[in-house]
Amino acid sequence: MWFFSDEEKMLQDTVRQFANAELAPKIEALDHEEGFNRQAFHKMGELGLLGITVSEDDGGAGLGAVSATIAMEEMGAVDASTTLSYLAHSILCVNQLGSNASPEQKRKYLPKLISGAHLGGMGMSEPEAGSDALGMKTRAVKSGAGYVIDGTKTWITNGPNGDVFYVYAKTGEGRRDVSTFIIERGMPGFSTGKKFSKMGMRASPTGELVFEKVKVGTDQRVGEENSSLRMMMKNLDLERITIAGISLGIARGAIEAATRYAKERKQFNTPIGAFQQIQERLAEASAWYEGSRALTYNAAKLWDLGLAAGKERSMLAAQAKLQAAQMATQVALDAIQILGGYGYTREFPVERMMRDAKLIEIGAGTNEIMRLIIARQMLGTEVADALTAGL
Ligand SMILES: Cc1cc2nc3c(=O)[nH]c(=O)nc-3n(C[C@H](O)[C@H](O)[C@H](O)COP(=O)(O)OP(=O)(O)OC[C@H]3O[C@@H](n4cnc5c(N)ncnc54)[C@H](O)[C@@H]3O)c2cc1C
């Protein structure tokens, strides 16, 4: 990318080396057994990747959205699962604490999360509230000097094995009355429920967080009561830009594998790369990847420069995520086609890449919700929501 600084290029090299050394050799087995590369998180801590967007004063690397997206792309090119867990830890949990927690909360939680001693996650989605996140039913009710929390969160990345969770709960009657609480494994009444077995992203554990009369003090609440909506939405935008980086990584990995294969594999005594239909797939994949890459890093750069805010920022993030997620699934499917029968087996990584790519069309807001955000900005809510408004 033409605007990467020298620092960003160095980060790219460092993460690429780390991914090839620490992630690539293990992902095949971890994907098969639905394991988790915990060791990689200790190494990421040593490299300063876990608090990538947290200020240096708070013990982080003090970098921005472009750097975080670079880290996602480089890791995503070899192991999208561990990268998804890294995103949940660094962007959904650590970045939120760094941006919104009190000095005491930061001192208590950030050092272990940034070193990799603790694993973090974020709880927003619920069994009956996915796309309609504000329909959440988990409630924190005032009780004495604190709150009692009841409810269930689901689909939580790092849920089964995380230590610290950034959790949203309703604290009032209105849809927008959302507050945030820091929840630790081991708190009485808090447990991690079912772990899901998944089609892709299999080395990124996903599960439930269950709250049964969990008592927390006000010192576990982040920010003011009923005031979390703005920071939740802002973080969703950053999540969408950075998860688009994982899609870029998957696509790049698939294109590299397919290009290598097209040069080596011979049929009719000719490398298959000489066939125009193979060339067409490779050329289209390359152009589509570069287009998504420009869109994603543009959104990240505008974030870092503070040049996009509010609805405009949400639209840019939604455009990047929609485009990159669709692109990666299609490119991974095309790579399978180029590899033929081998592409359909576990002998090559492209079938895993396709299974992983599909998740990004669902997580962090589905493709449909991305289109809704973009259409609302283009048409205005009066037109875009006319049908539902009339019901
Ligand atoms: C592997 C994985 C990891 C995840 N990690 C986390 C995490 O760490 N933390 C967290 O809080 N959540 C997490 N999620 C949850 C994720 O954000 C939700 O799955 C997602 O928002 C969709 O919600 P849902 O699955 O309930 O689908 P639903 O909302 O039930 O949607 C079902 C279908 O209806 C469509 N739909 C819904 N509303 C509309 C509409 N208005 N217009 C058109 N179509 C619509 C959807 O696009 C989809 O196709 C994760 C999910 C997965 C699968």
The ligand as an ORCA input file, in Angstrom:
! r2SCAN-3c Opt
* xyz 0 1
  C     -17.661    -17.704     14.784
  C     -18.428    -16.531     15.327
  C     -17.798    -15.665     16.222
  C     -18.514    -14.604     16.795
  N     -17.899    -13.826     17.746
  C     -18.649    -12.923     18.456
  C     -18.091    -12.239     19.590
  O     -16.917    -12.403     19.933
  N     -18.907    -11.407     20.289
  C     -20.207    -11.196     19.959
  O     -20.887    -10.438     20.647
  N     -20.753    -11.811     18.863
  C     -20.010    -12.680     18.117
  N     -20.566    -13.345     17.038
  C     -21.972    -13.102     16.704
  C     -22.181    -12.434     15.347
  O     -21.896    -11.078     15.431
  C     -23.627    -12.742     14.939
  O     -23.658    -14.109     14.549
  C     -24.114    -11.873     13.816
  O     -24.249    -10.556     14.246
  C     -25.469    -12.364     13.252
  O     -26.380    -12.640     14.255
  P     -27.178    -14.025     14.261
  O     -26.173    -15.087     14.084
  O     -28.053    -14.075     15.449
  O     -28.074    -13.994     12.941
  P     -29.512    -13.306     12.777
  O     -29.464    -11.892     13.228
  O     -30.548    -14.176     13.365
  O     -29.664    -13.318     11.183
  C     -30.115    -14.443     10.450
  C     -30.227    -14.019      8.977
  O     -31.195    -12.945      8.859
  C     -30.587    -11.825      8.238
  N     -31.138    -10.574      8.769
  C     -31.285    -10.219     10.072
  N     -31.795     -8.975     10.166
  C     -31.976     -8.534      8.886
  C     -32.476     -7.328      8.315
  N     -32.891     -6.312      9.057
  N     -32.515     -7.232      6.963
  C     -32.105     -8.258      6.169
  N     -31.625     -9.430      6.663
  C     -31.556     -9.560      8.000
  C     -29.099    -11.961      8.568
  O     -28.317    -11.209      7.676
  C     -28.896    -13.458      8.440
  O     -28.761    -13.808      7.094
  C     -19.854    -14.375     16.429
  C     -20.464    -15.223     15.488
  C     -19.788    -16.300     14.956
  C     -20.499    -17.224     14.006
*
